Amino acid sequence: MKSKMQLQEELKSSGTAYLMYWFLACHYGYLGKWGIQLLFWCTLGGCGMWALVDIFRIGGLVKRYNHKIYAQIEEVEEAKEQRNLERLAALR
């Protein structure tokens, strides 16, 4: 299981995603979705339509990606709290 610090390093920024979109058209790759990224490139952004829609979707894509990371961080914190409670119980 990854540590809280490692998970926090995996969080993505909407600003960086937009920069990746405008300069490299690599926003899906930034979010680790390389299969979709290759499809995006091969279709030239769905002949521009997919690319146009993505301008409005990038923020939500990053939020969804980060939500998964936050859920994992919460699991790590709960596991740590559970271990601490077990240690306290063992000391009594």
C-alpha positions as CSV (number, residue, x, y, z in Angstrom):
1,M,0.0,0.0,0.0
2,K,1.3,3.4,-0.9
3,S,1.9,6.0,1.8
4,K,-0.1,9.2,2.1
5,M,2.9,11.2,0.8
6,Q,3.2,9.1,-2.3
7,L,-0.5,9.4,-3.0
8,Q,-0.4,13.2,-2.6
9,E,2.4,13.4,-5.2
10,E,0.1,11.7,-7.7
11,L,-2.6,14.4,-7.5
12,K,-3.0,16.3,-10.7
13,S,-3.5,20.0,-11.5
14,S,-6.2,21.3,-13.8
15,G,-3.8,24.1,-14.8
16,T,-1.2,21.6,-15.9
17,A,-3.8,19.5,-17.7
18,Y,-4.9,22.6,-19.7
19,L,-1.2,23.4,-20.5
20,M,-0.8,19.8,-21.7
21,Y,-3.9,20.2,-23.8
22,W,-2.9,23.5,-25.5
23,F,0.7,22.8,-26.1
24,L,1.0,19.0,-26.6
25,A,-2.6,17.8,-26.9
26,C,-1.4,15.3,-24.2
27,H,-4.0,15.9,-21.5
28,Y,-5.2,12.2,-21.4
29,G,-1.6,11.1,-21.1
30,Y,-1.1,13.4,-18.2
31,L,-4.0,11.6,-16.4
32,G,-2.4,8.2,-17.2
33,K,-5.0,7.3,-20.0
34,W,-2.5,6.5,-22.8
35,G,-4.9,4.4,-24.8
36,I,-7.4,7.2,-25.1
37,Q,-4.5,9.6,-25.7
38,L,-3.4,7.6,-28.7
39,L,-6.9,7.4,-30.0
40,F,-7.2,11.2,-29.6
41,W,-4.0,11.7,-31.6
42,C,-4.9,9.2,-34.3
43,T,-8.3,10.8,-34.9
44,L,-6.8,14.3,-34.7
45,G,-9.1,15.1,-31.7
46,G,-12.1,13.6,-33.4
47,C,-11.5,15.9,-36.4
48,G,-11.6,18.8,-33.9
49,M,-15.0,18.0,-32.3
50,W,-13.6,15.8,-29.5
51,A,-10.9,18.4,-29.0
52,L,-13.5,21.2,-28.7
53,V,-15.5,19.2,-26.1
54,D,-12.4,18.5,-24.1
55,I,-11.8,22.2,-23.5
56,F,-14.9,22.0,-21.2
57,R,-14.2,18.5,-19.8
58,I,-10.7,18.8,-18.6
59,G,-11.6,20.2,-15.2
60,G,-14.0,17.4,-14.5
61,L,-11.5,14.7,-15.7
62,V,-8.9,16.0,-13.3
63,K,-11.4,16.1,-10.4
64,R,-12.5,12.5,-11.1
65,Y,-8.8,11.4,-11.2
66,N,-8.0,13.3,-8.0
67,H,-11.2,11.9,-6.3
68,K,-9.8,8.4,-6.7
69,I,-6.5,9.5,-5.1
70,Y,-8.3,11.2,-2.2
71,A,-10.3,8.0,-1.6
72,Q,-7.0,6.1,-1.3
73,I,-5.6,8.7,1.0
74,E,-8.6,8.3,3.2
75,E,-8.2,4.6,3.3
76,V,-4.5,5.0,4.3
77,E,-5.5,7.4,7.1
78,E,-8.3,5.1,8.3
79,A,-5.9,2.1,8.4
80,K,-3.3,4.2,10.3
81,E,-6.0,5.2,12.8
82,Q,-7.1,1.6,13.2
83,R,-3.5,0.5,13.9
84,N,-3.2,3.2,16.5
85,L,-6.4,2.1,18.2
86,E,-5.2,-1.5,18.2
87,R,-1.9,-0.5,19.8
88,L,-3.7,1.5,22.5
89,A,-6.0,-1.5,23.2
90,A,-3.0,-3.8,23.4
91,L,-1.3,-1.5,26.0
92,R,-4.3,-1.6,28.3
